[in-house]
Amino acid sequence: MIVPLGQADPAAVETLLDEAFGADRHRRTAYRLRQGVAWLPALSFAAIEDGGLVGTIQCWPIALSPAAGPPRPINLVGPVAVQPGRQRDGLGRRLMQAMLDAAGDRADLVLIGDPEYYGRFFGFTADATGGWSVPGPVERHRLLARLRPGASDWPVVAALGPPLPPALAAAG
């Protein structure tokens, strides 16, 4: 059953993330992007089976700051974590679909992940991200975006970073 992430035990979420990605996961670039930021309840979910946590997806508000012009909000997707023994059961796909259904066509999304998987199943590409910088190492082909339909004015050169202050995010 897919439920809002707030219904999952936070300690169980942390344990699952350690199991899926290792205890050193906090050194990854994606963690630097979301450091000090709270996950978005409307776009974050848990997979629960037999009363236990078997998967999670979290999304985080960050900003894309172009070389010229004002920064704009964008949502960082991930981690998408599934219990190691369950990783080929389609749970990650169900969690991603729940997030995409909740986001609808009104959210711009970015993630660091496998382009074949996220492209084939969910429409993420590296087409717009080649000139985007991040606060740490990243394999360029793994920096993927799924932008709102008609969003053709995305900057070629920009930096992903902390979210916009609430007043700017509301205005944008």
C-alpha positions in Angstrom: 0.0 0.0 0.0 1.3 3.5 -0.9 0.7 6.1 1.8 2.0 9.6 2.6 5.5 9.4 3.9 4.4 11.1 7.1 2.6 7.9 8.1 5.9 6.0 8.2 8.2 5.8 11.2 11.1 8.2 10.6 13.6 5.8 12.2 12.4 3.0 9.8 12.9 5.4 6.9 16.5 6.1 7.9 17.2 2.4 8.4 15.7 1.6 5.0 17.8 4.4 3.4 21.0 3.0 5.0 20.1 -0.5 3.8 19.4 0.7 0.2 22.3 3.2 -0.2 24.8 2.6 2.6 25.6 4.5 5.8 27.9 6.9 3.8 24.9 8.1 1.7 25.1 11.6 3.3 28.2 12.4 1.3 26.5 12.2 -2.0 25.8 15.3 -4.1 22.0 14.9 -3.8 22.3 15.1 -0.1 24.2 18.3 -0.4 21.4 19.8 -2.5 18.8 19.1 0.1 20.9 19.8 3.2 18.9 21.6 5.8 15.6 21.4 3.8 12.5 19.5 4.8 11.0 17.0 2.4 7.7 17.9 0.6 4.8 16.0 2.3 2.6 16.3 -0.8 5.2 14.6 -3.0 6.7 12.1 -0.6 5.4 8.5 -0.1 6.0 5.2 1.6 5.3 1.6 0.6 4.0 -0.4 3.5 3.4 -4.1 3.4 2.3 -6.3 6.4 2.8 -3.3 8.7 6.5 -2.8 7.6 8.2 -0.2 5.5 9.5 -1.6 2.2 10.0 1.6 0.2 10.1 5.3 0.2 10.3 8.3 -2.2 11.1 11.8 -1.0 11.0 15.1 -2.9 12.6 18.3 -1.8 12.2 22.0 -2.8 15.4 23.4 -4.2 16.2 26.2 -6.7 17.7 26.6 -10.1 19.6 29.8 -10.4 20.4 30.8 -13.9 23.5 32.7 -14.9 21.2 35.6 -15.7 17.7 36.2 -14.3 16.0 35.2 -11.1 16.2 31.8 -9.5 13.2 29.5 -9.9 11.9 26.7 -7.8 12.4 23.1 -8.9 11.7 19.8 -7.0 14.5 17.3 -6.3 13.3 13.8 -6.5 14.9 11.2 -4.3 16.0 9.1 -2.8 13.8 6.4 -4.1 14.6 3.5 -1.8 13.3 0.0 -1.8 14.3 -2.8 0.7 17.2 -4.6 -1.0 15.4 -8.0 -1.1 12.4 -6.3 -2.9 14.2 -4.2 -5.5 12.9 -6.0 -8.6 9.3 -6.1 -7.5 8.1 -2.8 -9.1 7.8 -0.9 -5.8 10.1 1.9 -7.0 8.0 2.3 -10.1 4.8 2.4 -8.0 6.3 5.0 -5.7 7.5 7.2 -8.6 4.1 7.0 -10.2 2.4 8.0 -7.0 4.7 11.0 -6.8 4.1 11.9 -10.5 0.4 11.6 -10.0 0.5 13.9 -7.0 2.7 16.4 -8.9 0.6 16.5 -12.0 1.7 18.8 -14.8 2.5 21.7 -12.4 5.9 20.6 -11.0 9.3 20.8 -12.5 11.4 17.8 -11.3 15.1 17.0 -11.3 17.0 13.9 -10.0 20.3 12.1 -10.2 19.7 8.6 -11.4 19.8 6.0 -14.1 18.8 7.7 -17.4 17.6 4.4 -19.0 15.2 3.7 -16.2 13.9 7.2 -15.4 13.8 8.1 -19.1 12.0 5.0 -20.3 9.4 4.8 -17.6 8.9 8.4 -16.5 10.1 10.9 -19.2 13.2 12.2 -17.4 16.1 13.3 -19.7 19.4 15.1 -19.5 18.5 17.3 -22.5 18.1 20.5 -20.4 20.7 19.8 -17.7 24.0 19.8 -19.5 25.0 23.3 -18.3 23.5 23.0 -14.8 26.0 22.8 -12.0 25.5 21.0 -8.6 27.4 21.2 -5.3 29.5 18.1 -5.8 30.5 15.5 -8.3 27.9 14.1 -10.7 28.0 12.1 -13.9 26.4 14.5 -16.4 24.3 11.9 -18.1 22.7 11.1 -14.7 21.5 14.6 -14.0 17.9 14.4 -15.3 14.9 16.7 -15.5 11.2 16.3 -16.2 9.9 19.8 -16.9 6.3 21.0 -17.1 4.8 20.8 -20.6 5.5 23.9 -22.5 8.4 24.9 -20.2 10.8 25.8 -23.0 12.5 28.8 -21.3 14.7 26.8 -18.9 18.2 28.3 -18.6 21.1 26.5 -20.4 23.6 27.6 -17.7 22.4 27.5 -14.1 23.2 26.1 -10.6 21.0 23.9 -8.5 21.0 24.8 -4.8 19.1 25.7 -1.7 15.4 26.5 -2.1 14.1 30.0 -2.6 13.0 31.9 0.5 9.2 31.4 1.0 8.4 35.0 -0.2 10.2 34.4 -3.5 8.9 30.9 -4.0 5.3 32.2 -3.5 5.9 34.9 -6.1 7.4 32.5 -8.6 
